[in-house]
Amino acid sequence: MKTNIILAGVGGQGILTIAAVLDTAALESGLNLKQSEVHGMSQRGGAVQSHVRISDTEIHSDLIPQGKADIIISVEPMEALRYLPFLKKDGYLVTDSNPFENIPDYPKMEELYNQIKLLPNNILIDAKKIAKDLGNSKATNIVILGAASSLLPLSEESLLQAIKSLFERKGERVVKKNIEAFNKGKEIAMEILS
């Protein structure tokens, strides 16, 4: 088993938090892991991407070759499209529908959505609204992680335990809100996939 995951978004959206949850869950599950990350401008709004490779055998490189990503998990729709050359033909794209318009010529939303919907395997959800409705607008990234969870080689239990571990220092309320966000993302994605 080997799963290649590209995480994409912009600074401040929690891409590295998603990576930390995946890393923690993989290690706790006894799997091998390699991760690399690229930060854009060192401020909110710069592109951020991470390659996460999870396997039950040795992994030799932390970078995912083009055409070999099983999943792109993105918290920003245009950033998701930026990494399409990495996605396998039967790979999945999971992304939030909300733009982070950080450039003057940001594409029209309809064009972005049409490009995403052309993919045979896509999950496009309004994760930002879901997180806000749950009372934690900062949990958009965890909603997206929940939406992608059934596609990952990690048990739901290991992912929830990783969320608890990573957020416990922020208090029980924050842990609870992030678990709610994960569960709601998973629920909505299951409706889309069924």
VEXLODREN-596919 format. One line per field, with one value per residue (C-alpha): residue number from 1; z, y, x. Coordinates in Angstrom, 2 decimals. Each point is the difference from the previous one (the first is absolute). Layout:
mike	(NUM:...) .
z	(Z:...) .
y	(Y:...) .
x	(X:...) .
//
This chain:
mike	(1:2:3:4:5:6:7:8:9:10:11:12:13:14:15:16:17:18:19:20:21:22:23:24:25:26:27:28:29:30:31:32:33:34:35:36:37:38:39:40:41:42:43:44:45:46:47:48:49:50:51:52:53:54:55:56:57:58:59:60:61:62:63:64:65:66:67:68:69:70:71:72:73:74:75:76:77:78:79:80:81:82:83:84:85:86:87:88:89:90:91:92:93:94:95:96:97:98:99:100:101:102:103:104:105:106:107:108:109:110:111:112:113:114:115:116:117:118:119:120:121:122:123:124:125:126:127:128:129:130:131:132:133:134:135:136:137:138:139:140:141:142:143:144:145:146:147:148:149:150:151:152:153:154:155:156:157:158:159:160:161:162:163:164:165:166:167:168:169:170:171:172:173:174:175:176:177:178:179:180:181:182:183:184:185:186:187:188:189:190:191:192:193:194) .
z	(0.00:-0.95:-0.05:-1.35:1.20:-1.05:2.39:-1.46:1.10:1.10:3.17:3.02:-1.26:2.08:-2.68:2.35:2.68:-2.41:-0.65:3.74:0.49:-2.87:1.26:3.58:-1.10:-2.36:2.60:2.66:-2.51:-0.48:-3.60:-1.77:-0.83:-1.94:-0.21:-1.66:-0.04:-1.93:1.47:-2.29:1.29:3.74:0.71:-0.27:-3.62:-1.40:-1.59:2.27:-1.13:1.58:-1.37:2.40:-0.87:2.14:-0.55:1.71:-1.69:-0.18:-1.73:-1.85:-0.90:1.70:-3.32:-2.03:-3.75:-2.50:-0.70:3.22:2.61:1.20:1.63:-0.05:3.15:-0.33:2.06:-3.04:-3.44:-2.23:2.00:-0.52:-3.78:0.11:0.99:-2.48:-1.99:3.09:0.24:-1.31:-2.65:2.57:2.91:2.18:0.43:3.27:0.39:1.68:-2.40:1.53:-1.69:1.66:-2.58:0.51:-3.57:-2.16:-2.89:2.08:-2.34:-0.01:2.47:-2.63:-2.07:3.04:0.94:-3.59:-0.09:3.30:-1.12:-3.19:2.18:0.35:3.75:1.81:3.28:-0.06:3.22:1.77:2.92:1.18:0.49:1.67:2.47:0.68:0.56:2.53:1.87:-0.96:-3.23:0.49:-0.49:-3.77:-0.47:2.34:-1.87:-3.20:1.73:1.13:-3.59:-1.21:2.88:-1.69:-2.80:2.37:1.08:3.63:2.34:1.16:3.56:-0.71:-1.64:2.90:2.52:-1.93:0.08:3.77:0.51:-2.09:1.44:3.66:1.14:-1.26:2.25:-0.14:-1.84:-2.91:-0.18:-0.06:-2.71:-2.22:0.40:-0.92:-3.07:-1.03:0.43:-1.95:-2.88:-0.11:0.07:-2.90:-2.09:0.52:-1.35:-3.08:-0.56:0.39) .
y	(0.00:3.43:3.22:3.30:3.14:3.60:2.66:3.46:3.41:3.35:1.11:0.10:-2.64:-2.86:-2.12:-0.91:-0.91:-2.50:-1.37:-0.31:-1.94:-2.36:-0.43:-0.72:-2.48:-1.80:-0.33:-1.19:-2.59:-1.35:1.21:1.57:3.67:2.67:3.62:3.10:3.46:3.20:3.33:2.91:3.50:-0.14:1.70:-0.81:-0.32:-1.60:-3.45:-2.97:-3.60:-3.23:-3.46:-2.79:-3.59:-2.84:-3.64:-3.36:-0.40:2.21:3.37:1.28:3.55:2.62:1.56:-1.32:-0.29:1.48:-2.30:-1.99:1.82:-2.04:2.99:3.78:1.52:3.74:2.82:2.33:-0.89:1.74:-1.49:-3.42:0.47:1.08:-3.55:-1.95:-1.17:-2.04:-1.79:-3.55:-0.44:-1.73:2.17:2.11:3.76:1.17:3.77:2.84:2.08:3.35:2.08:1.87:2.75:0.97:1.06:2.74:-2.33:-2.79:-2.22:0.14:-2.47:-1.65:-0.80:-1.51:-2.10:-1.22:-1.13:-1.86:-1.64:-1.28:-2.35:-3.45:-0.08:3.27:1.18:3.73:1.24:3.28:-0.93:3.58:0.31:-3.42:1.00:3.34:-1.68:-2.30:3.05:-0.32:1.83:-0.93:-3.70:0.21:-2.10:-2.71:-0.08:-0.63:-2.68:-1.68:0.15:-1.77:-2.48:-2.94:0.19:-0.20:-3.17:0.99:-1.05:2.56:-0.86:0.84:3.31:1.00:-0.94:2.11:2.97:-0.44:-0.18:3.07:2.22:-1.13:2.81:2.47:-1.47:-2.43:2.42:0.39:-3.78:-0.52:2.63:-1.52:-3.50:1.37:1.64:-3.26:-2.01:2.51:0.06:-3.79:-0.11:2.45:-1.76:-3.36:1.51:1.25:-3.33:-2.14) .
x	(0.00:1.28:-2.01:1.29:-1.78:0.53:-1.28:-0.56:-1.18:1.32:1.72:-2.28:-2.46:1.39:1.67:2.83:-2.54:-1.57:3.50:0.64:-3.26:0.89:3.57:-1.11:-2.69:2.40:2.74:-2.45:-1.26:3.53:0.28:2.95:-0.23:1.86:-1.03:1.31:-1.48:0.41:-1.04:-0.67:0.38:0.52:-3.29:-3.66:-0.98:3.17:-0.34:0.64:0.20:1.09:0.73:-0.98:0.88:-1.33:0.95:0.30:3.40:3.09:-0.40:3.06:-1.00:-2.12:-1.05:-2.93:0.71:-2.42:-2.93:0.49:-2.14:-2.97:-1.66:0.26:-1.46:-0.40:-1.45:-0.05:-1.43:2.55:2.88:-1.62:0.11:3.64:0.98:-2.16:3.06:0.93:-3.36:-0.44:-2.70:-2.22:1.16:-2.27:-0.12:-1.56:-0.31:-1.81:-2.09:1.01:2.68:2.82:0.35:3.61:0.78:-1.59:-0.90:-1.52:-2.11:-3.79:-1.50:-2.19:3.12:1.74:-3.01:-0.40:3.64:-0.42:-3.25:1.69:2.03:-1.57:0.66:-0.59:-1.45:-0.75:-1.61:-0.59:2.24:0.32:-3.78:-0.17:2.73:-1.67:-3.41:1.68:1.31:3.67:0.85:3.67:-0.82:-0.52:3.14:-1.30:-3.35:2.00:2.06:-3.22:-1.31:3.15:0.19:-1.73:2.60:2.97:1.85:-0.55:-2.77:-2.51:1.04:3.66:-0.94:-2.28:2.69:2.53:-2.42:-0.42:3.77:0.74:-2.72:-0.11:2.29:-2.63:-2.69:-2.90:-2.31:2.45:0.48:-3.78:-0.56:2.70:-1.43:-3.44:1.56:1.69:-3.20:-2.12:2.51:-0.03:-3.81:-0.36:2.66:-1.72:-3.23:1.90:1.77:-3.13) .
//
